[in-house]
Amino acid sequence: MSPTCPVPARSAPLTARRTAYRPGLLVLTFTGEIDALTLPILERELAASPPGTTVVDLTQVAFLGLAGARALAAAANRAGRDGGRFGVVANSRTLARLFRITGLAAVVPMFASLSDALRELLSAEMQDAAS
């Protein structure tokens, strides 16, 4: 008889931490899984982001479903339309592949580290301010 593995009845919880580094610069750090059950948490946090630069840190996210990817794309489009900046930090090959396959990589800048995201997005912000 082969061993059986229990199937979780519900997804892992998703937690969100908001860190305002300065006015106009918010980092949202998520931990857990982003699926249909936890999607409202992601959407609520993205919708509450103030104007300016928002960085979404997914380095502690074990799973990102297609609905979560769509929510990130919508947030990136909103930020661009409103004159802001938006980026995602993810160091998982799985998330990088999801971004490529879905075309999200063309819409949402993805960075390997928070420091890379802050450097690039703030540099672009400074160049815009100088123009």
C-alpha positions in Angstrom: 0.0 0.0 0.0 1.4 3.4 -0.9 1.5 6.2 1.6 -1.0 8.9 1.4 -0.4 12.6 1.8 -3.2 14.7 3.3 -4.6 17.4 1.0 -5.0 20.7 2.8 -8.6 21.8 3.1 -7.8 25.4 2.7 -4.9 27.5 1.5 -2.1 28.8 3.8 -2.9 32.1 5.3 -1.6 35.2 3.7 -0.2 38.0 5.8 0.6 41.5 4.6 3.0 44.0 6.1 3.0 47.7 5.0 6.3 49.6 5.4 6.2 53.3 4.4 9.9 54.2 4.0 9.0 57.8 3.3 5.9 59.7 1.9 5.3 58.3 -1.6 7.3 55.0 -1.0 5.5 52.0 0.2 6.7 48.4 0.4 4.1 45.7 0.8 5.5 42.4 2.0 3.4 39.3 1.7 3.9 35.9 3.3 2.0 32.7 2.5 0.0 31.8 -0.6 -1.9 34.0 -3.0 -4.8 32.0 -4.4 -8.6 32.5 -4.8 -9.2 32.4 -1.0 -6.5 34.9 -0.1 -6.8 37.1 -3.2 -9.0 39.7 -1.3 -6.2 40.4 1.0 -3.8 41.2 -1.9 -6.4 43.3 -3.7 -7.3 45.2 -0.5 -3.6 46.1 0.2 -2.9 47.0 -3.4 -6.0 49.3 -3.6 -5.0 51.0 -0.4 -1.6 51.9 -1.7 -1.0 55.7 -1.8 0.2 57.5 -4.9 3.9 57.3 -5.6 6.1 54.2 -5.7 4.9 50.8 -4.5 7.1 47.7 -4.2 5.4 44.4 -3.6 7.8 41.9 -2.0 6.8 38.3 -2.8 10.0 36.6 -1.6 8.1 34.9 1.1 5.1 33.8 -1.0 5.0 30.1 -1.7 2.3 30.2 -4.4 0.9 32.9 -6.7 -2.2 32.0 -8.7 -3.3 33.5 -11.9 -5.9 35.8 -10.2 -3.1 37.2 -8.1 -1.0 37.8 -11.2 -3.9 39.7 -12.7 -4.3 41.8 -9.6 -0.6 42.7 -9.7 -0.9 43.7 -13.4 -4.0 45.8 -12.7 -2.1 47.6 -9.8 0.9 48.2 -12.1 -1.4 49.7 -14.8 -3.1 51.9 -12.2 0.2 53.1 -10.9 1.4 54.0 -14.4 -1.8 55.7 -15.2 -1.6 57.8 -12.0 2.0 58.7 -12.6 3.4 56.3 -10.0 5.9 53.5 -10.1 5.2 49.8 -9.3 7.5 46.8 -9.0 7.6 43.3 -7.7 10.4 41.5 -5.8 10.5 37.8 -6.4 13.5 35.5 -6.3 11.6 32.3 -7.1 12.1 30.5 -10.4 8.5 29.5 -10.3 7.3 33.1 -10.0 9.7 34.3 -12.7 8.4 31.6 -15.0 4.8 32.6 -14.2 5.6 36.2 -15.0 7.1 35.2 -18.4 4.4 32.7 -19.4 1.5 35.1 -18.6 3.1 38.2 -20.1 3.2 39.8 -16.7 6.9 40.5 -17.1 6.1 43.0 -19.8 3.7 44.9 -17.6 5.3 44.6 -14.1 8.9 45.2 -13.4 10.4 42.2 -11.5 13.5 42.5 -9.3 15.6 39.8 -7.5 15.9 41.9 -4.3 14.3 44.7 -2.5 17.4 46.8 -2.7 17.5 46.3 -6.5 13.8 47.4 -6.8 14.3 50.5 -4.6 17.4 51.5 -6.5 15.8 51.1 -9.9 12.4 52.6 -9.1 13.7 55.5 -7.1 16.3 56.3 -9.8 13.6 56.4 -12.4 11.5 58.6 -10.1 14.5 61.0 -9.7 15.1 61.2 -13.4 11.4 62.0 -14.0 11.6 64.8 -11.4 14.7 66.3 -13.0 13.0 66.4 -16.5 
